[in-house]
Amino acid sequence: MPIRQLSETLIDRIAAGEVVERPASVVKELVENAIDAGARRIEIVTSGGGKSLIRVSDDGIGIPVDELPLAVRRHCTSKLDGGLDAIHTLGFRGEALPSIGSVARLTLRSRRRGADGAHEMVVAAGRPDGPKPAALSDGTMVEVRDLFHAVPARLKFLKSDRAEAGAITDVVRRIAIAVPQVRFELTGSDRSPLVLEAAGAEEPLARIGAVVGADFSQNCLPIDAEREGVRLSGFAGLPVFNRGNALYQFLYVNGRPVRDKMLLSALRGAYADVMARDRHPIAVLFLELDPALVDVNVHPAKADVRFRDPGLVRGLIVGAIRQALAGAELRASTAAAGEMLERFRPYAGDTQGGFADAPGRGSARMPFGGFAAPRQANYDLGGSPFRPLGGAGGGDGSSADAGDGAADRFSPGFAGLAPAARTVGAEPGETAAFPLGAARAQLHGNYIVAETGDGLVIVDQHAAHERLVYEALKAALHGKPLASQLLLLPEIVDLPAEDADRLAEVAELLGRLGLGIERFGPGAVAVRETPAILGAVDCPALVRDLADELADSGTPERLRERIDHVAATMACHGSVRSGRRLNGEEMNALLRQMEATPGSGQCNHGRPTFIELKRADIEKLFGRR
């Protein structure tokens, strides 16, 4: 076939395939334009999951009437004055509106701040019409109807209305975190309304809590670090406060939400030895750096970025989060305590699974357990018709002659503790002197119950000691070069030349980890030593895994992870076993070591080592509050 020039309409539709992937892509582009225009209120209305209608209205500066025709033409923008090395806005290519207009019915209505009236442009199937006078207050309104009507084949690849509406909600939430000063309102016939009120700079967790969840503010650590002009700020969740997927990881580069593979890998690396592999941390992190040091023009949706020095950025993220985790006070997840409270059952005699109705209260429901717990009056020993026989109360029902020891004489006593529990004595002042309090009992040979100044703590002794042993092993292993075992015959591993070059560049670091390699010709490396702690090693598999990781992230973390995994296994087998009886001194010694060891709030597998219940929580269980 002869070479021919494609029509402008077809070119726009091809470009739209890159920019407009689904309705959520349209919302993302339009909301970013509104933010760039200085909007303080943004309203989004959708119908049919965004396939039938998307309307985005803002109170920004608006577009002058003579610039409206340019706004719907490709590669026309007001945001690229400094070139690609100085991008300070979310949008910059000038492709969004013409791409949307080529596959949908687009109406652009705007009124410049201070102008006499508003005007609109209509784009249908890529053909613009206008500008024409219209009615609108200050700002801009963009309405998109019948998305992909010009390319109906694209509709077959969209998901259900509910799924597309959920994707739009996720996009709005991610953008909203970066601009807390902007009010967002998301409504429509296909969704429940979502309103995110504007928050001040003095309340950094207000908008984050509204998006991520109120519990996040009680289970996160502040992050603030800077290295060589790159600043990292935000909040990282406690290791025991995690999720089963990575949807609650919010990463921003110069205010732009991204889903960059290198950044997500760095976040996983920061939590590598404090979280199970099938769990994911919750984090909201902001990277700020010179725009010339990052390229945001590498992905059609601008979701991926490229850093000039990726090793610096990765090291900053991993180091800052690990330092925050190590320096944080010993804290238990409030979610774990909440789950524990939910598992408590009301009074065992209530066969309906809830408290009996309180006298005079009818069937009023309460948040805990079911029916309202009855409020008990002070017990009158002498006047009660159910007083013990021969009690201190007189026959007339008077309790005046009940002395101070009356309650003790008639209190039920314990002939002995259950075999599963062991009590421990402690001085009264010990409870408030330490964060984990003083040990009071051991239950089922594995759980230490400690009393604190305002509650109690339950510790899993095996998980806690496992973490202590693991941290000691890591300090011993990584504090000096690891011991290596010399191979009788060097093992030659054939690799592509570029992989061999990468391994040769980090040969010194690998040597400190016990792996001795050197170049062996243009396409191979010779392995002469392996880490002694790993025992028998499949050298070709290990070297190829390291080469792949170096190509992906630039750091040989795989070898360090394998060494840490062996240390974790050794710690598991060398720690206090479940079922071992501990005396009071041993239990308190374990608590004091936990308070002094970073990361002791979770075991090597990411499970919590202790759960804390505040006195207020305990009082709620008994209807005292």
C-alpha positions in Angstrom: 0.0 0.0 0.0 1.3 3.5 -0.7 2.3 5.8 2.1 -0.3 8.5 2.8 -1.0 11.3 5.3 -3.6 10.4 7.9 -6.4 12.8 8.5 -6.4 15.1 11.5 -9.4 13.4 13.0 -7.8 10.0 12.8 -4.6 11.3 14.3 -6.5 12.8 17.2 -8.3 9.4 17.8 -5.0 7.6 17.8 -3.6 10.1 20.3 -6.7 9.7 22.4 -6.0 6.0 22.7 -2.9 6.9 24.7 -4.3 9.7 26.8 -8.0 8.6 27.3 -7.8 5.0 28.5 -11.1 5.0 30.4 -13.5 7.5 32.0 -11.2 7.9 35.0 -8.5 9.2 32.6 -10.8 11.9 31.5 -11.6 13.0 35.0 -7.8 13.0 35.9 -7.0 15.3 33.0 -9.8 17.7 33.6 -9.3 17.9 37.4 -5.5 18.5 36.8 -6.4 21.4 34.5 -8.7 22.9 37.1 -5.9 22.7 39.7 -3.5 24.3 37.3 -6.0 27.1 36.9 -5.9 27.9 40.6 -9.3 26.4 41.5 -10.3 26.3 45.2 -13.6 24.4 44.6 -13.9 21.5 42.1 -17.2 19.7 41.4 -17.4 16.4 39.5 -20.6 14.9 38.3 -20.8 11.5 36.5 -23.4 9.2 35.1 -23.1 5.7 33.8 -19.7 5.2 35.3 -18.5 8.3 33.3 -19.5 6.8 29.9 -22.7 8.8 29.6 -21.6 12.0 31.4 -18.6 13.6 33.0 -18.9 17.2 34.1 -16.1 19.0 35.9 -16.7 22.6 37.2 -14.2 24.8 38.9 -13.8 28.4 40.2 -10.4 29.0 38.6 -9.2 31.9 36.6 -11.0 30.9 33.4 -10.0 31.1 29.8 -10.2 34.3 27.7 -12.7 34.1 24.8 -10.0 34.6 22.2 -8.1 31.5 23.5 -11.0 29.1 23.6 -10.4 27.8 20.0 -6.8 27.2 20.9 -7.7 25.3 24.0 -9.3 22.5 21.9 -6.5 22.3 19.4 -3.6 19.8 19.9 -0.3 20.9 21.3 -1.6 24.3 22.5 -0.8 25.0 26.1 0.0 27.9 28.5 2.1 25.7 30.8 5.3 25.0 29.1 7.1 28.4 29.1 10.3 26.9 30.7 10.5 23.8 28.5 10.4 20.1 29.6 13.2 20.8 32.1 11.0 23.2 34.2 7.6 21.7 34.5 5.8 23.1 37.5 2.2 22.2 36.5 0.3 18.9 36.4 -0.6 19.3 32.7 1.8 20.5 30.0 1.3 18.7 26.7 -1.9 20.4 25.4 -3.4 17.1 24.3 -6.2 16.4 26.9 -9.1 18.5 25.5 -8.6 17.7 21.8 -8.1 14.0 22.5 -11.3 13.9 24.5 -13.2 15.8 21.9 -12.1 13.4 19.2 -13.8 10.4 20.9 -16.7 12.1 22.7 -19.1 15.1 22.6 -17.2 17.9 24.5 -18.5 21.2 25.7 -16.0 23.7 27.1 -17.6 26.7 28.8 -15.5 29.4 30.6 -15.6 32.9 31.9 -12.3 34.7 32.6 -12.2 36.2 36.0 -13.4 39.8 35.6 -14.9 39.3 32.1 -18.3 40.6 31.1 -19.7 37.2 30.1 -18.9 33.5 29.4 -18.4 31.7 26.1 -18.4 28.1 25.1 -16.8 25.8 22.5 -18.4 22.6 21.3 -16.4 19.7 19.9 -18.2 16.8 18.3 -16.2 14.0 16.6 -13.1 16.2 16.5 -14.8 19.2 14.8 -14.9 22.4 16.9 -17.7 24.9 16.9 -17.6 28.3 18.5 -17.0 30.3 20.6 -20.6 31.3 21.4 -22.0 33.3 24.3 -23.0 31.2 27.3 -24.2 31.5 30.9 -21.6 30.8 33.6 -20.1 32.4 36.7 -16.4 32.8 37.0 -14.4 29.6 36.2 -14.6 26.8 33.8 -17.0 23.9 33.1 -16.1 21.0 30.9 -18.9 18.5 30.0 -18.1 15.2 28.3 -21.0 13.1 27.0 -21.2 9.8 25.2 -17.5 8.8 25.7 -16.1 6.7 22.9 -19.2 7.1 20.7 -16.8 7.8 17.8 -14.9 4.6 18.5 -17.5 2.1 19.8 -15.0 -0.7 19.9 -13.4 0.9 22.9 -16.6 0.6 24.9 -16.2 -3.2 24.8 -13.1 -3.0 26.9 -14.6 -0.9 29.6 -15.8 -2.5 32.9 -19.2 -2.2 34.5 -20.6 1.2 35.5 -19.9 0.4 39.1 -16.2 -0.4 38.4 -15.7 2.6 36.3 -17.3 4.9 38.9 -15.0 3.3 41.5 -12.0 4.1 39.4 -13.1 7.7 39.1 -13.4 7.9 42.9 -9.9 6.5 43.3 -8.5 9.1 40.9 -10.2 12.0 42.7 -9.0 10.7 46.1 -5.4 10.5 45.0 -5.4 13.9 43.5 -7.2 15.4 46.5 -4.4 14.3 48.9 -1.9 16.5 47.1 -4.0 19.7 47.2 -5.7 19.7 50.6 -6.6 23.4 50.2 -9.1 22.5 47.4 -12.6 21.4 48.1 -13.8 18.4 46.1 -17.4 17.3 45.5 -18.1 14.1 43.6 -21.7 13.3 42.8 -23.9 11.6 40.2 -26.6 9.1 39.6 -24.1 6.2 39.6 -22.5 6.8 43.0 -22.8 7.9 46.6 -21.8 11.5 47.1 -18.2 12.2 48.2 -17.3 15.6 49.7 -13.8 16.4 50.7 -13.7 19.7 52.5 -10.7 22.0 52.2 -8.1 21.6 55.0 -5.5 24.0 56.2 -1.7 23.6 56.1 -1.7 23.3 59.8 -3.7 20.1 59.6 -1.7 17.8 57.4 -3.5 14.7 58.4 -7.0 16.1 57.9 -7.3 15.4 54.2 -5.2 12.3 54.4 -7.5 10.9 57.1 -10.6 11.7 55.0 -9.2 9.6 52.2 -7.1 6.9 53.8 -9.2 6.5 56.9 -9.4 8.0 60.4 -7.4 5.1 61.9 -4.3 6.1 59.9 -3.6 9.2 62.0 -3.3 7.0 65.0 -1.1 4.3 63.3 1.4 6.3 61.3 4.8 7.9 61.7 5.8 11.3 60.3 8.5 11.3 57.6 10.8 14.3 56.9 14.2 13.8 55.3 16.4 15.5 52.8 19.4 14.4 50.9 21.3 16.3 48.1 18.4 18.6 47.2 15.7 15.8 47.3 13.2 16.1 50.1 10.9 13.4 51.3 7.9 14.1 53.6 4.6 12.5 54.5 3.5 9.7 56.7 4.3 6.0 56.8 2.0 3.4 58.5 3.1 1.2 61.3 4.2 -2.3 60.0 1.3 -4.0 61.9 -1.2 -1.5 60.3 -1.2 -2.9 56.8 -3.4 -4.1 54.0 -3.8 -7.0 51.7 -3.1 -4.9 48.5 -1.2 -1.8 47.5 -4.2 0.4 46.8 -3.4 2.5 50.0 0.1 3.6 48.9 0.0 7.2 47.7 3.2 8.5 46.1 3.7 12.1 44.8 6.5 13.7 42.9 6.4 17.5 43.0 2.7 17.3 43.8 1.9 14.8 40.9 0.4 11.4 41.9 2.4 8.6 40.4 2.5 4.8 40.4 6.2 4.5 39.6 7.6 1.0 39.8 10.9 2.1 41.3 9.2 4.1 44.1 6.9 1.2 44.9 9.9 -1.1 45.1 11.7 1.3 47.4 8.6 1.3 49.7 8.5 -2.5 49.8 12.2 -2.5 50.6 11.8 -0.2 53.5 9.4 -2.6 55.1 11.2 -5.8 53.9 12.0 -7.3 57.3 9.1 -6.0 59.3 6.1 -7.2 57.2 5.0 -10.4 55.6 5.4 -10.7 51.9 1.7 -10.9 51.2 0.9 -7.7 53.2 1.4 -4.2 52.0 2.2 -1.0 54.0 0.0 2.1 54.0 1.9 5.3 53.2 1.5 8.8 51.9 4.8 10.2 50.7 5.7 13.4 48.9 9.0 13.8 46.9 10.1 17.3 46.1 13.1 18.0 43.9 14.3 20.2 41.1 12.1 19.5 38.0 15.2 19.2 35.9 16.2 16.1 37.9 13.0 14.2 37.0 11.4 13.4 33.7 7.6 13.2 33.8 7.2 13.0 30.0 7.8 9.2 29.8 4.3 7.9 30.1 1.1 8.9 28.3 -0.8 9.2 31.6 2.2 10.7 33.4 2.0 7.9 36.0 5.6 6.8 35.6 8.6 9.1 36.0 12.4 8.8 35.5 14.9 10.2 38.0 18.3 11.4 37.0 19.7 9.6 40.1 17.3 6.8 41.0 19.7 5.3 43.6 19.6 8.5 45.5 15.8 8.6 45.6 15.5 4.9 46.5 18.1 5.2 49.3 16.3 8.3 50.7 13.0 6.5 50.8 14.3 3.3 52.3 16.6 5.1 54.8 14.0 7.6 56.0 11.3 5.1 56.6 13.6 2.6 58.4 15.0 5.4 60.5 11.5 6.5 61.4 10.5 2.9 62.3 13.7 2.5 64.4 13.3 5.7 66.2 9.6 5.5 66.9 8.2 4.8 70.4 7.0 1.3 71.0 3.4 1.4 69.7 0.7 -1.1 69.1 -1.7 -0.8 66.3 -5.1 0.6 67.4 -6.7 -1.7 64.8 -5.4 -4.8 66.6 -7.0 -3.5 69.9 -10.2 -2.8 68.1 -10.4 -6.3 66.6 -9.7 -7.7 70.0 -12.6 -5.7 71.6 -14.9 -6.8 68.8 -14.2 -10.5 69.7 -15.3 -10.0 73.3 -18.7 -11.5 73.9 -21.4 -10.0 76.2 -22.6 -11.7 79.3 -22.5 -15.5 78.8 -26.0 -16.0 80.2 -27.5 -13.9 77.4 -28.5 -16.5 74.8 -29.5 -13.8 72.3 -25.9 -12.6 72.0 -26.5 -9.2 73.6 -27.3 -7.6 77.0 -30.8 -7.7 78.4 -32.8 -4.5 78.0 -32.2 -2.1 80.8 -35.2 -1.4 83.0 -37.1 1.6 81.9 -35.2 1.8 78.6 -37.4 -0.3 76.4 -35.3 -1.9 73.6 -32.8 0.9 72.9 -29.8 -0.3 71.1 -26.2 0.5 72.0 -23.0 0.2 69.9 -21.5 -2.7 71.9 -22.8 -6.2 71.6 -26.5 -5.4 71.0 -28.9 -4.2 73.7 -28.0 -1.6 76.3 -26.1 -2.9 79.3 -28.0 -2.2 82.6 -26.6 0.5 84.8 -26.1 -0.9 88.3 -26.7 1.1 91.5 -24.3 0.8 94.4 -24.7 -2.5 96.1 -26.2 -2.3 99.6 -24.9 -5.3 101.4 -27.2 -5.0 104.4 -30.4 -4.0 102.6 -30.2 -6.4 99.7 -32.7 -9.3 99.7 -30.0 -11.4 98.2 -27.5 -10.8 101.0 -25.6 -13.9 102.3 -27.0 -15.7 105.3 -25.5 -14.5 108.5 -24.3 -11.4 106.9 -23.3 -8.2 108.5 -26.7 -6.6 107.7 -29.3 -6.6 110.4 -32.6 -8.3 110.2 -34.3 -5.0 109.5 -32.4 -4.6 106.3 -30.2 -2.0 107.7 -26.5 -2.0 106.8 -25.3 0.4 109.4 -23.5 -2.3 111.3 -21.5 -3.5 108.3 -17.9 -2.7 109.1 -15.1 -2.0 106.6 -14.3 -5.7 106.3 -17.8 -6.8 105.6 -17.4 -6.8 101.8 -14.2 -8.8 102.2 -15.8 -11.4 104.4 -18.5 -12.1 102.0 -16.6 -11.7 98.7 -16.2 -14.8 96.7 -12.7 -16.2 96.9 -10.5 -18.3 94.6 -9.3 -21.6 95.9 -6.6 -21.5 93.3 -5.7 -20.1 89.9 -6.5 -22.0 86.7 -3.6 -24.2 85.5 -3.2 -22.0 82.4 -2.5 -18.8 84.4 0.4 -17.8 86.6 0.5 -14.6 88.6 3.5 -12.4 89.2 4.0 -9.9 91.9 5.1 -6.4 91.1 5.6 -3.1 92.9 2.8 -0.6 92.4 5.1 2.0 90.9 6.3 -0.3 88.2 3.2 0.0 86.1 3.7 3.6 85.2 7.5 3.5 85.0 7.7 1.7 81.7 5.8 1.8 78.4 5.0 -1.9 78.6 4.3 -1.8 82.3 5.0 -4.7 84.7 4.3 -8.3 84.1 1.4 -9.6 86.1 0.7 -13.1 84.7 1.4 -15.6 82.0 -1.4 -17.3 80.2 -1.4 -20.6 78.3 2.4 -20.7 78.5 2.8 -18.0 75.8 1.0 -14.8 76.6 2.4 -12.3 79.1 -0.2 -10.0 80.7 1.4 -6.7 81.9 -0.3 -3.8 83.7 0.5 -0.3 82.5 -0.4 3.1 84.0 -3.6 3.4 82.0 -4.4 -0.1 80.8 -2.9 -3.5 80.1 -0.7 -5.1 77.5 -0.8 -8.7 76.2 2.6 -9.9 74.8 3.2 -12.9 72.6 6.5 -14.0 74.2 7.7 -16.2 71.3 7.0 -13.5 68.6 8.6 -10.8 70.8 11.7 -12.7 71.6 12.1 -13.8 68.0 12.3 -10.2 67.0 14.9 -9.4 69.7 17.1 -12.3 68.5 16.7 -11.3 64.9 17.7 -7.7 65.5 20.8 -8.9 67.4 21.7 -11.2 64.6 21.3 -8.5 62.0 23.5 -6.1 64.0 26.2 -8.8 64.2 25.9 -9.7 60.5 25.8 -6.3 58.9 28.0 -4.5 61.4 31.1 -6.0 59.7 31.9 -7.9 56.5 30.2 -11.3 56.5 32.2 -14.5 56.7 32.5 -16.3 53.4 33.4 -19.8 52.3 36.0 -20.3 49.5 35.0 -22.5 46.7 37.5 -25.2 45.7 36.8 -24.5 42.1 35.5 -21.1 41.0 32.1 -21.4 39.3 31.8 -19.7 36.0 28.4 -18.1 35.2 27.6 -17.0 31.7 25.7 -13.7 31.4 25.0 -11.0 28.9 27.8 -8.5 28.8 25.6 -5.7 30.3 24.7 -7.9 33.3 28.3 -8.8 33.9 29.2 -5.1 33.8 26.5 -4.3 36.4 27.8 -7.0 38.7 31.4 -5.9 38.3 30.4 -2.3 39.4 29.0 -3.6 42.7 31.6 -6.3 43.3 33.0 -4.5 46.4 29.6 -4.3 48.0 28.8 -7.9 47.2 32.2 -8.8 48.8 31.1 -7.3 52.1 28.1 -9.5 52.0 30.3 -12.6 51.5 29.9 -13.0 47.7 33.2 -12.8 45.9 32.9 -12.4 42.1 35.1 -11.1 39.4 34.9 -10.6 35.6 35.7 -13.7 33.5 35.8 -12.5 30.0 33.3 -10.2 28.2 30.2 -12.3 29.0 30.8 -14.2 32.2 31.7 -13.8 35.9 33.6 -16.1 38.2 32.2 -16.8 41.7 35.0 -17.6 44.1 33.3 -17.1 47.5 29.8 -17.4 48.8 28.3 -16.2 52.1 29.0 -18.9 54.8 25.6 -18.3 56.4 23.7 -19.4 53.3 25.4 -22.9 53.3 25.1 -24.6 49.9 24.3 -22.0 47.2 23.0 -22.3 43.7 25.6 -19.9 42.3 24.2 -19.5 38.8 20.6 -18.8 40.0 21.8 -16.4 42.7 24.0 -14.4 40.3 21.3 -14.2 37.6 18.8 -13.0 40.2 21.2 -10.3 41.3 21.8 -9.3 37.8 18.1 -9.0 37.1 17.6 -6.9 40.3 20.5 -4.6 39.4 18.9 -4.0 36.0 15.6 -3.3 37.6 16.5 -1.2 40.7 20.2 -0.7 40.6 20.8 -2.2 44.0 21.7 -5.8 45.0 19.0 -6.2 47.7 18.2 -9.8 46.8 21.4 -11.1 48.4 20.8 -9.0 51.5 17.2 -10.3 51.7 18.4 -13.9 51.5 20.9 -13.3 54.3 18.2 -11.6 56.4 15.8 -14.5 55.7 18.4 -17.0 57.1 18.9 -14.7 60.1 15.1 -14.6 60.6 15.0 -18.4 60.5 17.8 -18.7 63.0 16.0 -16.2 65.3 12.8 -18.2 65.0 14.4 -21.4 66.1 16.6 -19.8 68.8 13.9 -17.8 70.5 11.7 -18.6 73.6 9.3 -21.3 72.5 5.6 -21.2 73.1 4.6 -23.1 76.2 7.7 -22.3 78.1 7.0 -21.1 81.7 8.7 -17.9 82.6 9.1 -16.4 86.0 8.4 -12.8 86.9 12.0 -11.7 86.4 12.2 -13.3 82.9 8.9 -11.8 81.8 9.9 -8.3 82.9 13.3 -8.7 81.4 11.7 -9.5 78.0 9.4 -6.4 78.3 12.4 -4.1 79.0 14.3 -5.5 76.0 11.3 -4.9 73.8 11.2 -1.3 74.9 14.9 -0.9 74.0 14.8 -2.7 70.6 13.7 -0.9 67.4 11.0 -2.6 65.5 10.0 -4.9 68.4 6.3 -4.1 67.9 6.1 -6.7 65.2 7.8 -10.1 64.7 10.0 -11.1 61.6 6.8 -12.1 59.8 5.0 -8.8 60.3 2.6 -10.0 63.0 2.2 -7.8 66.1 4.1 -8.8 69.2 1.8 -7.1 71.6 -1.7 -5.6 71.9 -2.5 -2.8 74.2 -5.9 -2.1 75.8 -6.5 1.3 77.4 -8.4 1.5 80.7 -11.2 3.3 78.9 -11.6 0.4 76.5 -11.9 -2.1 79.3 -14.4 0.1 81.1 -16.6 0.1 78.0 -16.7 -3.7 78.0 -18.3 -3.5 81.5 -20.7 -0.7 80.7 -18.9 1.8 82.9 -18.8 4.4 80.0 
